[in-house]
Amino acid sequence: MKCIHYLLGVLLLVSGCTSRNTYDIIIHNGTIIDGTGKKGYQADIGIIGDTIAAIGELSAQTASENIDASRLVVAPGFINMLSQAHESLMMDPHAQSDVRQGVTLEVLGEGWSMGPWNEGIKKGERAYQKDFKYKIKWNTLGEYMEYMEKKGVSVNIASFVGAATLRVHELGRETRAPYPDELKRMQDLAREAMEEGAVGLSTALIYTPGLWAQTDELIALSQAVAEYDGMYITHLRSEGDNILNSVDEFLQICDEAGIDGQIHHLKLAGEHNWNKYDSVTAKLDSARAAGLHVSTNMYTYTAAATGLDAAMPSWVQKGGIHEWTKRLKDPQVRRKVAEEMKQKSMEWENFYFAAGTPDNILLIGFRNDSLKYLTGKSLAEVAKMRGTSPEETAMDLVIQDYSRVKVVYFLMSEENIRKQIALHYMSFCSDAECISTGKPFETYHPHPRAFGNFARLLGKYVREEKIISLEEAIYKLSLLPATQLKIKKRGTIQTGYFADITIFDPRKIQDHATFDNPKQYATGVLHVLVNGVPVILNSEHTGAEPGRFVRGPGWYLKN
């Protein structure tokens, strides 16, 4: 009803029937921290339709709705630079775990994207659906994004096109390099995605099938995307033992393709790798000084969330889940996998080894209902319950669940988290779905970053520990990522810009999600507007779904 109310208000304004009111909404008496990094100032904001129409002294003006922001910060809506909400928003469009933290834009597509899909990909996606079931009514990435906008969503959405998606579209699950004609078709698909509005190309190079792509393939795809001024963004080939070489590969791709680049969720995985932080940032700083536009994003926790695929060698996963589980039933293969899991490797990313102990591996997501009672237990606990080794237990769980099994790995140091937050080119992400505490997510046990990442930054690291100032934090949550993505008229509070606005109490904003009890909403965000429509009002969701497909630079070049 709220959404209908505000849409009617806009229509009436256009028709002249609300001429007695100057604005649709006025936000009064707030401290505006505009996203540029400048010190906050007190002023009112007048909104007409989806646009910030005025900033200044508006006490004599009238509006259909007035929001009192006294003693509150009025900031641009926050940008989640890596969201995994591509499926969860189809189940529930209200994005409550993020929007209650002030997020107004979800950036999708880490290595894999919701298009372009051919019939083979769609068949595989339908077969694998379990918790999230949906009809596939699109082929290209742009069609998916337009479908979501028409369906209704509370937050804005943008997306990268996944390099692994392009690869599977042309090569299936083969592990070889593409032939020249296949690579050309992959480049053309990337160009098409950019013209539809993708913001760039993404890779996830520790996971199959993305890890089969070699550097020259990624350079070629990045060159196609660079034609449209897009970004190359990557989950590095290694975040642990081989991270320095992986950063070198990232920089090589950016340099040779002539493209801006960003590292997803920068981390130093494994205690024996924590001391590499200075070497990693030295490489990035040197590249930036030489003229490469490279940057990073992160989440504010010392634990990562992924699957048991990050605990097993890549060779056993060739061909997808069917071939993977088939191999894991072979006693000889099991012995070899178990041995490799326990060893440091420069050939594949071994989060099992990096975690140090199976006590540091938390099981959080199963497809099979009969296994969901294990949710929240450590791999060590389950191994003890079953009387099998942790390595055997991990393999058995993959077989029984017919999935990668979602897990949390405790890998990073708090000291490095603080250092990363202070990097001037660091933006922020949840790397998680957008969900709620109720249906259809009752049995879902996420990483707490889904409910707390952005509030944790502003509460723990800004207010309490003073790692960076509030103005710098808001810049890194808004204008910095908007500029990096090259999206239009978002990321700052400025007249003529879209009214994506977050209003919060800097004294009270706080995360509450824990690893034991992750589904707890953050508090302290009182109002959130998306395209001029209140989605959160007085700390409650209005039910409005004004989100839009936010297109990248390629769409503007074409149109």
C-alpha positions in Angstrom: 0.0 0.0 0.0 2.9 2.4 0.8 4.3 1.8 -2.7 0.9 2.6 -4.3 0.6 5.7 -2.1 3.9 7.2 -3.2 3.4 6.3 -6.9 0.0 8.1 -6.8 1.7 11.1 -5.2 4.1 11.3 -8.1 1.3 11.0 -10.6 -0.7 13.7 -8.9 2.3 16.0 -8.8 2.8 15.6 -12.6 -0.8 16.3 -13.2 -0.6 19.5 -11.1 -3.1 18.3 -8.5 -0.6 18.7 -5.6 0.4 22.2 -6.4 -0.3 23.3 -2.8 2.8 21.3 -1.8 6.2 22.2 -3.1 7.7 18.8 -2.6 6.7 15.2 -2.2 9.0 14.7 0.8 11.1 17.0 2.9 13.7 15.7 5.2 14.1 18.2 8.0 16.9 19.1 10.4 19.3 16.3 9.5 23.1 16.4 9.5 23.9 15.7 5.8 27.1 13.7 5.2 26.9 13.8 1.5 29.3 11.0 0.5 32.1 13.1 -0.8 34.2 12.8 2.4 33.5 16.4 3.5 32.4 17.2 7.0 28.7 17.0 7.7 26.4 20.1 7.7 22.8 20.7 8.7 20.2 21.3 6.0 16.9 20.1 4.7 16.4 18.0 1.6 13.4 18.4 -0.7 12.4 15.5 -3.0 10.2 15.5 -6.0 9.5 12.1 -7.5 12.7 10.1 -7.6 15.0 13.1 -7.5 16.7 15.3 -4.9 15.2 18.7 -6.0 16.6 21.0 -3.3 19.1 21.2 -0.4 19.0 24.0 2.1 16.6 25.9 4.4 13.2 24.5 3.5 11.2 25.2 6.7 8.8 27.5 4.9 8.1 24.9 2.2 5.4 22.3 2.2 5.4 18.6 1.3 3.1 15.6 1.2 5.3 13.9 3.7 7.8 15.3 6.2 10.6 13.3 7.9 12.2 14.7 11.0 15.9 13.9 11.0 16.9 15.9 14.0 20.1 14.5 15.6 20.3 12.0 12.8 22.8 11.6 9.9 21.4 11.9 6.4 23.6 10.0 4.0 23.5 8.6 0.4 22.2 5.1 0.2 24.9 2.5 0.8 26.2 0.3 -2.1 26.9 -3.4 -1.5 29.8 -4.1 -3.9 29.3 -7.9 -3.8 25.8 -9.2 -3.1 24.7 -12.8 -3.5 21.0 -11.8 -3.7 20.4 -12.9 -7.3 18.1 -15.7 -6.1 17.0 -14.6 -2.7 15.4 -11.4 -4.1 13.3 -13.6 -6.3 12.0 -15.4 -3.2 11.5 -12.2 -1.2 12.0 -8.8 -2.9 12.2 -6.8 0.3 15.9 -7.3 1.0 15.4 -6.7 4.7 18.8 -7.9 6.0 20.5 -5.2 3.9 18.0 -2.4 3.6 17.7 -2.3 7.4 21.4 -1.4 7.4 20.9 1.4 4.8 21.8 -0.5 1.6 20.0 0.8 -1.5 22.0 -0.9 -4.3 23.0 -4.5 -4.6 25.8 -5.4 -7.0 25.4 -8.9 -8.2 27.5 -11.4 -10.2 30.6 -12.9 -8.6 32.2 -15.0 -11.4 28.7 -16.4 -12.3 25.8 -14.2 -13.5 22.1 -14.7 -14.3 22.8 -14.5 -18.0 23.6 -15.1 -20.7 22.1 -18.5 -20.3 21.5 -21.1 -23.1 19.3 -24.1 -22.8 22.1 -26.2 -21.4 22.8 -23.8 -18.5 19.0 -23.4 -17.8 18.6 -27.2 -17.7 21.4 -27.4 -15.1 20.0 -24.5 -13.0 16.6 -26.1 -12.9 18.0 -29.4 -11.8 20.0 -27.9 -9.0 17.3 -25.7 -7.5 16.3 -26.7 -4.0 15.7 -24.0 -1.4 15.3 -21.3 -4.0 12.9 -22.5 -6.7 11.9 -20.2 -9.6 10.9 -20.2 -13.2 13.6 -19.1 -15.6 12.0 -16.5 -17.8 15.0 -14.9 -19.4 18.1 -15.7 -21.5 20.4 -12.7 -21.3 21.7 -10.8 -18.2 19.8 -7.7 -19.2 16.5 -9.7 -19.5 17.0 -11.1 -16.0 17.6 -7.6 -14.6 14.6 -6.1 -16.4 12.5 -9.1 -15.2 13.5 -8.3 -11.6 12.7 -4.6 -11.9 9.2 -5.4 -13.4 8.6 -8.1 -10.8 9.3 -5.6 -8.0 12.3 -5.2 -5.6 12.9 -2.9 -2.7 16.5 -2.1 -3.6 18.3 -1.1 -6.8 20.2 -3.8 -8.6 23.3 -3.8 -10.8 25.4 -6.7 -12.1 28.6 -7.9 -13.5 28.6 -10.5 -16.3 30.4 -13.6 -15.1 33.4 -15.0 -17.0 32.5 -18.5 -15.9 29.0 -18.0 -17.3 30.5 -17.0 -20.7 32.8 -20.0 -20.6 30.0 -22.6 -19.8 27.8 -21.0 -22.5 30.4 -21.9 -25.1 32.5 -24.7 -23.7 30.1 -26.4 -21.2 32.1 -27.9 -18.3 35.2 -28.7 -20.3 38.5 -27.7 -18.7 40.4 -26.8 -21.8 41.1 -23.4 -23.2 38.5 -22.0 -25.7 39.2 -22.3 -29.4 39.6 -18.9 -31.2 36.0 -19.0 -32.5 34.7 -19.9 -29.1 36.7 -17.1 -27.5 35.3 -14.6 -30.0 31.8 -15.7 -29.2 32.5 -15.3 -25.5 33.8 -11.7 -26.2 30.7 -10.9 -28.2 28.5 -12.2 -25.3 30.4 -9.9 -23.0 29.9 -7.0 -25.3 26.2 -7.7 -25.5 25.9 -7.8 -21.6 27.7 -4.5 -21.4 25.4 -2.9 -23.9 22.4 -4.3 -21.8 23.8 -2.5 -18.8 26.3 -4.8 -17.0 28.9 -2.9 -15.0 31.8 -5.1 -16.0 33.3 -8.6 -16.0 33.7 -10.7 -12.9 35.7 -13.8 -12.1 35.8 -16.3 -9.2 39.1 -18.1 -9.8 39.2 -20.6 -6.9 35.9 -22.3 -8.0 35.1 -24.6 -10.9 34.4 -23.8 -13.7 36.0 -20.4 -13.4 39.4 -21.7 -12.3 39.9 -23.4 -15.7 40.3 -20.0 -17.3 43.9 -19.0 -18.0 45.2 -15.4 -17.9 45.1 -14.9 -21.6 41.4 -15.8 -21.8 40.6 -13.3 -19.0 42.6 -10.6 -20.7 40.7 -11.2 -24.0 37.3 -11.0 -22.2 38.5 -7.9 -20.3 39.5 -6.2 -23.5 36.0 -6.6 -24.8 34.5 -5.1 -21.6 37.1 -2.3 -21.6 35.6 -1.1 -25.0 32.5 -0.1 -22.9 34.5 1.4 -20.0 33.5 -1.5 -17.7 35.4 -2.8 -14.7 37.2 -6.2 -14.2 36.4 -7.5 -10.7 37.8 -10.7 -9.3 37.8 -13.3 -6.5 41.6 -13.9 -6.8 42.9 -17.3 -7.8 44.4 -17.5 -4.3 43.7 -15.5 -1.1 46.2 -17.5 0.9 49.3 -19.4 0.0 49.6 -18.1 -3.5 48.1 -14.7 -3.0 51.1 -12.7 -4.2 51.2 -14.4 -7.6 47.4 -14.0 -7.8 47.6 -10.3 -7.2 50.3 -10.2 -10.0 47.9 -11.9 -12.3 45.1 -9.5 -11.5 47.4 -6.5 -12.2 48.6 -8.1 -15.4 45.0 -8.5 -16.6 44.2 -4.9 -15.8 47.3 -3.6 -17.4 47.2 -5.6 -20.7 43.4 -5.1 -21.1 43.5 -1.4 -20.3 40.7 -1.8 -17.7 39.9 -0.6 -14.2 40.1 -3.5 -11.7 38.9 -4.4 -8.2 39.7 -7.3 -5.9 36.6 -8.8 -4.2 36.6 -9.3 -0.4 40.3 -8.8 0.1 41.7 -11.2 2.7 44.8 -13.0 3.9 43.5 -16.5 4.5 45.3 -18.7 7.0 47.4 -17.6 10.0 50.7 -18.4 8.1 49.7 -15.9 5.5 48.6 -13.0 7.7 52.1 -11.4 7.5 51.7 -10.9 3.7 49.3 -8.0 4.1 52.0 -5.3 3.5 53.3 -7.1 0.4 49.8 -7.2 -1.1 49.1 -3.6 -0.5 52.5 -2.6 -1.7 51.8 -4.2 -5.0 48.4 -2.4 -5.3 49.9 0.9 -4.2 52.7 0.6 -6.7 50.2 -0.2 -9.5 48.1 2.8 -8.6 51.1 5.1 -8.6 51.9 3.8 -12.1 48.4 4.8 -13.3 46.4 1.6 -13.0 42.9 2.2 -11.5 42.8 -0.7 -9.1 40.9 -1.0 -5.8 39.5 -3.5 -3.3 36.4 -4.3 -1.3 35.8 -6.3 1.9 33.4 -7.5 4.6 34.1 -6.8 8.2 34.6 -10.3 9.7 37.4 -12.7 10.3 35.5 -15.6 8.8 34.7 -16.4 5.1 31.7 -18.3 3.9 31.8 -20.5 0.9 31.5 -24.3 0.4 33.4 -27.5 0.9 34.6 -27.2 -2.7 37.2 -24.8 -1.2 38.4 -27.7 0.9 39.1 -30.2 -1.9 41.4 -30.2 -4.9 40.1 -28.9 -8.2 40.8 -32.1 -10.1 38.2 -34.0 -8.2 35.5 -31.4 -9.0 36.0 -31.6 -12.8 32.7 -31.9 -14.7 30.4 -30.5 -11.9 28.6 -31.9 -8.9 27.6 -35.3 -10.6 31.2 -36.2 -11.6 32.6 -34.8 -8.3 30.3 -36.9 -6.1 30.9 -40.0 -8.3 34.7 -39.7 -7.9 34.3 -39.2 -4.1 32.7 -42.7 -3.9 35.9 -44.3 -5.2 38.1 -45.5 -2.2 41.3 -44.8 -4.0 40.2 -41.3 -4.9 39.0 -40.7 -1.3 42.5 -41.5 0.1 44.2 -39.2 -2.4 41.7 -36.3 -1.7 42.0 -36.8 2.1 45.8 -36.6 1.9 45.7 -33.4 -0.3 43.2 -31.8 2.0 45.8 -31.9 4.9 48.6 -30.3 2.9 49.5 -26.8 1.9 49.1 -26.3 -1.8 50.2 -23.8 -4.4 48.1 -25.6 -7.1 44.6 -25.0 -5.6 43.1 -22.9 -2.8 42.9 -25.1 0.3 40.7 -23.5 2.9 40.7 -26.7 4.9 44.4 -26.3 5.5 44.1 -22.6 6.0 41.5 -23.0 8.7 44.1 -24.8 10.8 41.6 -27.2 12.4 38.2 -28.7 11.5 36.9 -26.9 14.7 37.3 -23.7 12.6 34.9 -25.0 9.8 31.3 -24.3 10.6 28.5 -26.1 8.5 25.8 -23.6 7.7 23.8 -24.8 4.6 22.4 -28.0 3.3 20.1 -28.8 0.4 19.0 -32.2 1.9 16.4 -31.7 4.6 17.7 -34.8 6.4 21.1 -33.1 7.0 19.8 -29.7 8.1 20.0 -30.8 11.8 23.8 -30.5 11.4 23.5 -26.8 10.6 25.6 -24.7 13.0 27.9 -27.6 14.0 31.6 -27.6 13.2 33.1 -30.2 10.9 35.0 -31.5 13.9 31.7 -32.1 15.9 30.1 -33.9 13.0 33.2 -36.1 12.4 33.1 -37.0 16.1 29.4 -37.8 16.0 29.9 -40.1 13.0 33.1 -41.6 14.1 34.9 -40.7 10.8 37.9 -38.5 10.1 37.1 -34.8 9.3 38.3 -35.3 5.7 36.1 -38.4 5.2 33.2 -36.5 6.8 33.5 -33.6 4.4 33.5 -35.9 1.4 30.5 -37.9 2.8 28.5 -34.7 3.3 29.1 -33.5 -0.3 27.9 -36.9 -1.5 24.9 -37.0 0.7 23.8 -33.5 0.1 24.7 -33.6 -3.6 26.0 -30.0 -3.1 29.1 -28.1 -2.2 27.6 -27.7 1.3 27.7 -24.1 2.6 30.4 -23.6 5.3 32.1 -20.8 7.3 35.9 -20.9 7.5 37.6 -18.9 10.3 40.7 -17.7 8.4 41.6 -14.0 8.9 43.1 -11.8 11.6 41.3 -8.9 13.3 44.5 -6.8 12.9 44.4 -7.1 9.1 40.6 -6.3 9.1 41.4 -3.0 10.8 44.2 -2.2 8.3 42.1 -3.0 5.3 39.2 -0.7 6.5 41.7 2.2 6.6 42.8 1.7 2.9 41.6 4.8 1.1 40.5 2.7 -2.0 38.5 0.1 0.1 34.8 -0.2 -0.4 32.5 -2.7 1.3 30.4 -5.8 0.6 28.4 -8.4 2.4 29.1 -11.3 -0.1 25.7 -12.6 1.1 22.1 -13.0 0.2 19.4 -10.5 1.1 17.0 -12.4 3.4 14.6 -11.9 6.3 14.1 -13.6 9.6 10.8 -15.2 8.4 9.5 -17.0 5.4 10.9 -18.4 3.2 14.2 -18.4 5.2 13.2 -20.1 8.4 15.7 -22.9 8.1 18.4 -20.7 6.6 21.6 -20.1 8.7 23.7 -17.4 7.0 27.0 -15.9 7.8 26.3 -12.9 10.1 27.6 -10.6 7.5 24.2 -10.9 5.8 22.6 -9.1 8.6 25.4 -7.0 10.1 28.2 -6.1 7.7 27.5 -2.4 7.1 26.1 -1.6 10.6 29.2 -3.3 12.0 31.5 -1.0 10.1 29.6 2.1 11.4 29.1 0.9 14.9 32.2 -1.1 15.9 34.9 0.2 13.6 33.9 3.9 13.2 32.1 4.9 16.4 33.8 2.5 18.9 37.3 1.9 17.5 37.6 5.1 15.4 39.5 3.3 12.6 38.2 5.8 10.1 35.9 8.9 10.4 32.2 8.7 9.8 32.6 11.0 6.8 35.2 8.6 5.3 33.2 5.5 6.0 30.1 7.0 4.2 32.3 8.0 1.2 33.5 4.4 1.0 29.9 3.1 1.2 28.5 5.5 -1.4 30.4 7.8 -3.8 33.6 5.7 -4.0 31.8 2.6 -5.2 29.4 4.6 -7.4 32.5 6.3 -9.1 34.3 2.9 -9.5 31.2 1.4 -11.1 30.7 4.5 -13.3 27.0 4.7 -12.6 25.0 7.8 -13.1 23.6 10.2 -10.5 24.0 8.0 -7.5 26.4 7.9 -4.6 26.1 11.4 -3.2 23.5 13.8 -1.9 23.3 16.4 -4.6 20.5 18.2 -6.4 19.5 16.4 -9.6 20.7 13.0 -8.2 18.4 10.1 -7.5 17.0 10.2 -4.0 18.7 7.0 -2.6 19.0 8.2 1.0 19.8 6.5 4.4 18.9 8.2 7.7 20.5 6.7 10.8 21.5 7.5 14.3 25.3 7.4 14.5 25.2 6.9 18.3 23.0 3.8 18.0 23.7 2.0 14.8 24.7 -1.5 15.7 25.0 -5.0 14.3 23.5 -7.9 16.4 24.1 -11.0 14.2 26.4 -13.6 15.5 27.7 -16.9 14.2 25.4 -18.8 16.6 22.4 -16.6 16.0 23.0 -14.8 12.7 19.4 -13.8 11.8 19.2 -10.6 13.9 18.5 -7.3 12.2 20.8 -4.4 12.7 19.4 -1.4 14.5 19.9 2.4 14.3 18.7 2.9 10.7 15.4 4.8 10.9 14.5 5.7 7.4 15.7 4.5 3.9 14.5 6.0 0.6 15.1 4.3 -2.7 14.4 6.4 -5.8 12.5 8.8 -3.6 10.2 6.2 -2.0 10.5 5.3 1.7 11.3 1.6 2.0 12.2 1.8 5.7 10.1 4.3 7.7 10.5 4.7 11.5 12.6 1.5 11.4 10.0 -0.6 9.8 9.7 -1.9 6.2 7.0 -0.2 4.3 6.5 -3.0 1.7 7.5 -0.6 -1.1 9.4 -2.1 -4.1 10.8 0.9 -6.0 14.1 -0.6 -6.9 15.5 -0.3 -10.5 18.0 -1.9 -12.8 21.0 0.4 -12.5 22.9 0.2 -15.8 26.6 0.5 -16.3 28.6 2.7 -18.7 28.2 0.4 -21.8 24.4 1.0 -21.9 25.0 4.8 -22.0 27.6 4.5 -24.7 25.2 2.4 -26.8 22.1 4.5 -26.1 
